[in-house]
Amino acid sequence: MIRHALAAALLAAASSSCSRLPTAGGLPTNGSTEFRHVAVIDVATGAVLPDRTVLVSGNRIVSIASGEQASAAGTVIDGRGKFLMPGMWDMHMHVATLPDSTTSLNARARSTYFPRLLAAGVTGIRDMGSWLDSIVELRREVRTGATLGPRMVVAGSLLDGKSPWSPPTPHAWIVETPAQAKFAVDSLARAGVDFIKVHDLLARDVFFAAVAAARTHGLPLVGHMRPNVPVTEAVAAGQRGIEHVAIELAAGCTSNDTGRANAFYGAWIKGGWPAYVRETRQLWADREPARCAAMFAGLRDAGVGFTPTLVLRMQDSSLMSVAERSELTPSAANQCAGTLNDWGALADSLRQASYETAFDIVRAAHAAGVRILAGTDGPMGCLAPGRSLQRELVALTRAGLSPLEAIQSATIEPARFMGFADSLGTVEAHKVADLVLLDANPLLSLSALVRPAGVMANGRWLSREELEKRVRGSSEPHSTTLQLSNTTPRNHR
């Protein structure tokens, strides 16, 4: 706690308040760029606009016109047979979390994570908890153009209570009283974070104190659900984002939701991950349709953003693509081996039950009109930056979203949720040029997203060759194999 307080105090003087538009993706190139004869995807409606000329000057889209237009663009890109869509957001990442020095954390993000994200068409990330000093410095570097990377909105240190079964998360700020919660939020606000992230283990009164403090600073509060605060009560208090397919969502569909959720935590501590899967499945089987409908309607009406992170549940070696495995760095591969062992400890029936329950909950939320946001929880476990978001979009279609709706969950819906829809989220004149050029129509198959023909980040054009060169030049080489070790399954979600 002392470390975080000192960091916040030091950063307060150096950090300016966040502008309406989140961190830029690097300085734009000089002059202008023109995409000719390209099909533009309108992600708001699903329409495909053929044979368009899209002119970009600096970091803004100047115009979109039919056919070829005469211009003096410095760079001309032949878009025949190609499709142009907005850059994507990964709405749940932790890019500076490992307990290393600040230098090594930031070096890994600059040279390893950021190139992979851009190469997959990810031009924006919401960092849901990292070392405060590291993530604020990374955001500053990208904002000023010192580092080429995706736009960033950041929470800094997440707020949590003491764990009864494991040491605290390294990037968590442990708060046990309402006064500590207010001090933490005040400090994070002075450090210039974009929002406040809360975790599972906050006491009730501490959670409500954090919500109140965030409100005084005009900071959105998002995060995990807690067994001691029903979903509807947390949303009524001001929580605006829900992360992961949490058991509390299943509990919220039953009578005595807090009692059942608290009982689950006791079972989880004793029984680990298998108990988590069994209890969640049982709670969902016991759901009461009317209560469930009312809970999800409340989330919809409050404008809550729900980030399921389905790929976090689906860390099974058989579900990972060859490309995704090849892009794990050695450090990520080591962590992935432990994660796969955790899943390997589950019977096949339990793994399948976990997938099915997660899909069912997302399907119910989506059918009720809850805003779905695409996020991965990467680069933890087996979640390769960029590739895992592409896999998340496919998983969302298995949970009932159409390909268009899955793409919306990574483009226009994040922009709307964060209040940036006037500048981001669609390909329109006067908006920021965060763009992805594809060889095929992603509305017909999401596989078109796997290997973009090029990406424009804040007006800076990166061809496929340049993107792949940056990935190959990463400071950590790729890992093509995963060695499973005999590890003990860990409790986590």
Secondary structure as UniProt FT lines:
FT   HELIX           2..14
FT   STRAND          32..42
FT   TURN            43..46
FT   STRAND          47..57
FT   TURN            58..59
FT   STRAND          60..66
FT   STRAND          75..78
FT   TURN            80..81
FT   STRAND          83..86
FT   STRAND          88..93
FT   HELIX           102..108
FT   HELIX           109..113
FT   HELIX           114..119
FT   TURN            120..121
FT   STRAND          122..127
FT   HELIX           132..144
FT   STRAND          151..154
FT   STRAND          158..160
FT   TURN            170..171
FT   STRAND          172..174
FT   HELIX           178..191
FT   STRAND          196..198
FT   TURN            200..201
FT   HELIX           204..216
FT   TURN            217..218
FT   STRAND          221..223
FT   TURN            227..228
FT   HELIX           231..237
FT   STRAND          239..243
FT   HELIX           247..251
FT   TURN            252..253
FT   HELIX           257..285
FT   HELIX           289..301
FT   TURN            302..303
FT   STRAND          305..307
FT   HELIX           310..313
FT   HELIX           317..319
FT   HELIX           322..326
FT   HELIX           330..344
FT   HELIX           348..367
FT   TURN            368..369
FT   STRAND          371..372
FT   TURN            381..382
FT   TURN            385..386
FT   HELIX           387..398
FT   TURN            399..400
FT   HELIX           403..408
FT   TURN            409..411
FT   HELIX           412..418
FT   TURN            421..423
FT   TURN            429..430
FT   STRAND          435..438
FT   TURN            442..444
FT   HELIX           446..449
FT   STRAND          454..457
FT   TURN            458..459
FT   STRAND          460..463
FT   HELIX           464..472
//
